């Protein structure tokens, strides 16, 4: 977490959390979701505006973490901005040598691979569960054929409970209150 963020949290400790305003899609792109976009429906129905500013995206990625309930959020100064996930908390990229990388260019160590009933490929790393980017599925298939990773079958409907994350913190918050 950035030092500036830590300082803001100390200065303003009781800022309310923010839900529904930020989303991560299946290609690892971040989206801002204003009130008008949120009124159109869930993140799956209405993504919002794709973030393009590289420094903002880097800031989000440096301050992206998970709470005790498995809800991923961006710590924006003193405020937690919970992230709506289209699929999983991360989107992994695979290089030709079968190494796995985050969008923040951090190499990952794969614990195992999970394939759902639709053929979507997920990799579990120490950092968490991530969907393999659609452009890298062929490399993932080659890695599996070469037995680089252990493979498990999983149902899409069981991803959240199996891997301990919440796709929609906004929906969870509305069920609690």
PyMOL commands that set and color helices and strands:
alter all, ss='L'
color gray80, all
select helices_A, chain A and resi 3-11+35-39+54-62+134-145+156-163+169-176
alter helices_A, ss='H'
color red, helices_A
select strands_A, chain A and resi 18-24+30-32+49-50+64-66+72-76+79-85+90-94+100-101+107-108+110-115+121-125+129-132+151-153
alter strands_A, ss='S'
color yellow, strands_A
deselect
rebuild
show_as cartoon
